[in-house]
Amino acid sequence: MQTKTLNNDLIEAIKRSLPSGNGLTKKLMNILNIGKEAVYRRLRCEVPFTFAEASLLSKSLGISLDHISSACMGDQALFHLYIMNNEDPFDTYYRTSKDLLQNYTAIKHHPGAEWYTASNTIPHAFYMKYEYLAKFLLYKWVYQQNRIENVKYYADLEIPAKVREIQLAYAEETKALAYSCFIWDEIMFLSLVNDIRYFYDINLLTEKEKNQLKGELFSMMDTLEGWAERGEYENGKKVYFYISNINFEATYSYLSTDSIKLSFIRLYAINIISTTDRSIFEYQKNWIQSLKKYSTLISVSGEKQRIRFFEKQRSLIEKL
């Protein structure tokens, strides 16, 4: 009975992924490499989709198998862990970054794609453009976890070329969505400044390296302020920033289109857990949206608050 229910739910998800039903049979024939009659038998529930077929459909049509399976699990939700392991942190980081990047690539051409983030730390996407800041993000985690031998000083850490490439791709791809919105905890930049100062004070960062990070932070401020003033990226995609008047304990995000609903929670500095569970998505979406009541919009409008906010961040950076 459960197999039949799962198969029926998969068929419904397939139909939703092609709203009008146009070209459904042909699309399935191409994806699964089977004949027309074989497609009809599956759509009539005479033959269930195999796991391999369901996986192909999930990848090609953006269907969440987690969501379909969790519908039969009551109050349980399935989460995907993007966690760096001990054996090869950089390889794991590369693979998980590539997986995360695919989420943005899959929906970037959708006119209704949305990305919302409520962040108490600087979002990864903002770091990745900057060589030294992106390295510092990884260095802090490596040093804290003692994951790579012979890495004590910031200068000891060598970033593989493929990792740098995926970071730059991530920075660009996340700006390709139709609409992005960020709600910032006001202490977000203070945390990074304090981290840099700490590693400098214990002599793990040189004066030159601290100044390189400082210079990139100023560059980041200029870029963010420009986006906030225009309410869009350089490519014309909409982006809005809010400053929260209350603090929150973690970084929460969601990606949304008509058919794709993804929720993310950042943890352990650079790690992420995600889920396609619709109930979790709705809860997270409602929570992030509710933060707007306690926040000030500084994109396009709120010029006075925007100028004051960025002046405050530059003052913090200047003290490094």
VMD Tcl script that draws the C-alpha trace (Angstrom):
set ca {
  {0.00 0.00 0.00}
  {2.85 2.39 0.88}
  {4.60 1.64 -2.44}
  {1.42 2.50 -4.32}
  {1.04 5.74 -2.38}
  {4.64 6.74 -3.07}
  {4.22 5.97 -6.78}
  {1.01 8.02 -6.95}
  {2.70 10.93 -5.18}
  {5.59 10.75 -7.64}
  {3.17 10.90 -10.59}
  {1.45 13.94 -9.09}
  {4.81 15.62 -8.58}
  {5.73 14.92 -12.21}
  {2.50 16.52 -13.40}
  {3.07 19.57 -11.20}
  {6.55 20.02 -12.63}
  {4.92 20.44 -16.07}
  {1.84 22.50 -15.08}
  {-0.11 22.28 -18.32}
  {0.88 18.70 -19.04}
  {2.31 19.77 -22.39}
  {4.85 17.29 -23.67}
  {4.65 15.12 -20.53}
  {4.84 11.79 -22.34}
  {7.65 12.87 -24.64}
  {9.55 14.41 -21.75}
  {9.39 11.16 -19.77}
  {10.39 9.13 -22.81}
  {13.51 11.27 -23.21}
  {14.46 11.28 -19.53}
  {13.90 7.55 -18.93}
  {14.85 6.33 -22.42}
  {11.73 4.16 -22.67}
  {8.90 3.87 -25.20}
  {5.56 5.64 -25.25}
  {3.57 2.63 -24.09}
  {5.96 2.06 -21.19}
  {5.39 5.68 -20.09}
  {1.60 5.21 -20.31}
  {1.78 2.09 -18.14}
  {3.67 4.01 -15.47}
  {1.32 6.98 -15.55}
  {-1.67 4.61 -15.25}
  {0.03 3.02 -12.21}
  {0.10 -0.38 -13.94}
  {3.90 -0.46 -13.53}
  {5.63 1.43 -10.70}
  {8.62 3.64 -11.35}
  {11.88 2.01 -10.31}
  {14.20 3.75 -7.86}
  {16.64 4.51 -10.69}
  {13.82 6.06 -12.74}
  {12.63 8.11 -9.78}
  {16.18 9.38 -9.25}
  {16.47 10.43 -12.90}
  {13.13 12.25 -12.71}
  {14.17 13.97 -9.50}
  {17.36 15.26 -11.08}
  {15.79 16.31 -14.39}
  {12.54 17.83 -13.13}
  {13.60 19.14 -9.73}
  {11.26 16.77 -7.91}
  {11.98 16.24 -4.23}
  {12.07 12.54 -3.39}
  {12.63 13.57 0.23}
  {9.31 15.39 0.20}
  {7.49 12.47 -1.40}
  {8.90 9.92 1.03}
  {8.44 12.13 4.09}
  {4.73 12.44 3.28}
  {4.44 8.82 4.43}
  {6.50 9.40 7.57}
  {4.07 11.40 9.68}
  {5.78 14.13 11.71}
  {9.30 13.19 10.60}
  {11.36 15.27 8.18}
  {14.42 14.29 6.14}
  {17.50 16.54 6.19}
  {20.56 16.51 3.95}
  {23.89 17.14 5.70}
  {26.54 19.25 3.98}
  {29.26 18.50 6.53}
  {33.03 18.58 5.94}
  {34.60 15.30 7.04}
  {37.93 14.54 8.67}
  {39.59 12.56 5.91}
  {39.64 15.13 3.11}
  {38.02 18.43 4.14}
  {38.73 20.22 0.88}
  {37.32 17.42 -1.26}
  {34.17 17.37 0.86}
  {33.94 21.16 0.77}
  {34.24 21.11 -3.02}
  {31.59 18.42 -3.49}
  {29.11 19.96 -1.07}
  {29.66 23.42 -2.59}
  {29.01 21.93 -6.03}
  {25.79 20.31 -4.79}
  {24.63 23.56 -3.22}
  {25.53 25.46 -6.37}
  {23.29 23.18 -8.42}
  {20.29 24.32 -6.36}
  {20.81 27.88 -7.59}
  {21.60 26.79 -11.14}
  {18.41 24.72 -11.30}
  {16.15 27.69 -10.56}
  {18.05 30.74 -11.81}
  {16.00 31.00 -15.02}
  {12.68 30.70 -13.19}
  {11.02 34.16 -13.18}
  {9.58 33.59 -9.70}
  {12.74 32.26 -8.02}
  {13.31 33.70 -4.55}
  {16.18 33.48 -2.08}
  {15.63 34.73 1.45}
  {18.29 34.66 4.19}
  {18.19 35.81 7.81}
  {21.84 35.89 8.79}
  {23.80 36.49 11.98}
  {27.07 35.88 10.11}
  {28.17 37.06 6.68}
  {26.54 34.84 4.03}
  {28.95 32.54 2.20}
  {28.02 34.11 -1.13}
  {29.43 37.48 -0.02}
  {32.78 35.96 1.02}
  {33.48 33.92 -2.06}
  {34.42 36.74 -4.42}
  {37.30 37.74 -2.14}
  {40.42 35.58 -2.11}
  {41.68 36.35 1.40}
  {38.28 36.45 3.11}
  {37.22 33.18 1.47}
  {40.47 31.63 2.68}
  {39.97 33.04 6.18}
  {36.51 31.44 6.37}
  {38.08 28.03 5.72}
  {41.16 28.71 7.85}
  {39.09 29.52 10.94}
  {37.22 26.21 10.61}
  {40.39 24.19 9.90}
  {42.23 25.73 12.87}
  {39.33 25.24 15.28}
  {38.75 21.64 14.24}
  {42.46 20.81 13.78}
  {41.50 18.98 10.58}
  {44.66 19.42 8.47}
  {48.13 18.55 9.71}
  {50.86 21.20 9.59}
  {48.34 24.04 9.37}
  {48.77 26.43 12.26}
  {49.25 29.82 10.65}
  {46.93 31.44 8.13}
  {49.81 31.35 5.64}
  {50.09 27.56 6.02}
  {46.71 26.92 4.45}
  {46.81 26.34 0.69}
  {43.48 26.47 -1.12}
  {43.24 24.00 -4.05}
  {42.49 25.58 -7.42}
  {39.22 23.66 -7.83}
  {38.00 24.99 -4.47}
  {38.74 28.56 -5.50}
  {36.95 27.99 -8.80}
  {33.80 26.68 -7.09}
  {33.85 29.63 -4.67}
  {33.92 32.12 -7.55}
  {31.18 30.23 -9.39}
  {29.06 30.23 -6.23}
  {29.49 33.98 -5.81}
  {28.25 34.59 -9.37}
  {25.46 32.00 -9.52}
  {23.77 33.19 -6.34}
  {23.33 36.61 -7.96}
  {21.44 35.13 -10.92}
  {18.09 34.60 -9.17}
  {15.15 36.85 -9.96}
  {14.80 38.08 -6.37}
  {17.02 37.94 -3.28}
  {16.41 39.31 0.19}
  {18.76 39.41 3.18}
  {17.91 40.25 6.78}
  {21.08 41.03 8.69}
  {21.75 40.81 12.38}
  {23.45 44.13 13.15}
  {26.42 42.38 14.82}
  {27.10 40.27 11.72}
  {30.21 42.20 10.62}
  {31.42 42.77 14.16}
  {31.78 39.00 14.57}
  {34.12 38.75 11.58}
  {36.19 41.75 12.69}
  {36.59 40.19 16.13}
  {37.66 36.87 14.57}
  {40.34 38.55 12.46}
  {41.57 40.56 15.43}
  {41.77 37.43 17.58}
  {43.95 35.50 15.12}
  {46.15 38.57 14.66}
  {46.54 39.02 18.42}
  {47.73 35.42 18.88}
  {50.22 35.89 16.01}
  {48.62 33.51 13.52}
  {47.96 36.37 11.09}
  {50.74 38.73 10.02}
  {50.28 42.48 9.76}
  {50.31 42.19 5.98}
  {47.64 39.45 6.00}
  {45.47 41.42 8.42}
  {45.67 44.43 6.11}
  {44.79 42.30 3.10}
  {41.66 41.10 4.90}
  {40.92 44.65 6.00}
  {41.20 45.90 2.42}
  {38.81 43.21 1.16}
  {36.34 44.06 3.92}
  {36.31 47.68 2.80}
  {35.82 46.51 -0.79}
  {32.93 44.29 0.36}
  {31.34 47.26 2.14}
  {31.51 49.34 -1.05}
  {29.93 46.54 -3.09}
  {27.15 45.84 -0.58}
  {26.34 49.51 -0.18}
  {26.09 49.89 -3.95}
  {23.69 46.94 -4.16}
  {21.63 48.34 -1.29}
  {21.43 51.80 -2.84}
  {20.28 50.43 -6.23}
  {18.24 47.48 -4.95}
  {19.84 45.27 -7.57}
  {23.05 43.50 -8.52}
  {25.19 44.58 -11.46}
  {23.26 42.11 -13.63}
  {19.93 43.81 -12.85}
  {18.56 41.07 -10.58}
  {16.66 42.42 -7.56}
  {18.25 42.31 -4.11}
  {17.00 43.86 -0.88}
  {18.61 44.27 2.52}
  {17.05 44.69 5.95}
  {18.79 45.43 9.24}
  {17.25 43.56 12.15}
  {16.65 45.40 15.40}
  {16.78 42.11 17.29}
  {19.47 39.43 17.34}
  {18.91 35.84 16.21}
  {20.82 32.71 17.01}
  {21.68 31.21 13.59}
  {21.55 31.75 9.83}
  {18.39 30.54 8.08}
  {17.62 30.52 4.34}
  {15.12 29.28 1.82}
  {14.97 28.93 -1.96}
  {11.58 28.93 -3.62}
  {9.86 28.51 -6.99}
  {6.38 27.18 -7.82}
  {7.62 23.59 -7.59}
  {10.86 23.73 -5.57}
  {10.95 24.52 -1.85}
  {14.31 24.25 -0.06}
  {15.23 25.26 3.48}
  {18.76 25.68 4.83}
  {20.30 26.18 8.26}
  {23.96 27.10 8.65}
  {25.87 25.46 11.50}
  {29.43 24.79 12.67}
  {30.79 27.83 10.80}
  {30.80 26.51 7.20}
  {28.45 23.53 7.31}
  {24.82 23.42 6.25}
  {21.79 21.18 6.66}
  {18.95 21.34 4.16}
  {15.53 19.85 3.65}
  {12.80 19.79 1.01}
  {10.13 19.05 3.62}
  {7.22 21.42 2.90}
  {6.14 21.84 6.53}
  {9.69 22.84 7.54}
  {9.83 25.18 4.54}
  {6.60 26.93 5.52}
  {7.71 27.26 9.13}
  {11.10 28.67 8.10}
  {9.58 31.00 5.52}
  {7.07 32.37 8.01}
  {9.80 32.90 10.62}
  {12.09 34.73 8.20}
  {9.24 36.87 6.88}
  {8.18 37.72 10.44}
  {11.62 39.22 11.10}
  {10.73 42.06 8.74}
  {8.48 43.44 11.50}
  {11.60 44.02 13.60}
  {13.81 45.20 10.75}
  {14.56 48.32 8.73}
  {14.69 48.21 4.93}
  {17.88 49.91 3.69}
  {17.58 49.07 -0.01}
  {16.43 51.92 -2.27}
  {14.57 53.50 0.67}
  {15.88 54.11 4.20}
  {18.78 56.24 2.95}
  {19.57 57.72 6.36}
  {19.61 54.31 8.07}
  {21.64 52.80 5.20}
  {24.35 55.49 5.40}
  {24.53 55.18 9.18}
  {24.78 51.38 9.03}
  {27.64 51.27 6.53}
  {29.49 54.09 8.30}
  {29.33 52.01 11.48}
  {30.71 48.91 9.72}
  {33.57 50.88 8.16}
  {34.39 52.31 11.58}
  {34.63 48.77 12.98}
  {36.89 47.66 10.12}
  {39.11 50.73 10.48}
  {39.95 49.69 14.04}
  {41.50 46.41 12.89}
}
mol new
graphics top color blue
foreach p $ca { graphics top sphere $p radius 0.5 }
foreach p [lrange $ca 0 end-1] q [lrange $ca 1 end] { graphics top cylinder $p $q radius 0.2 }
display resetview
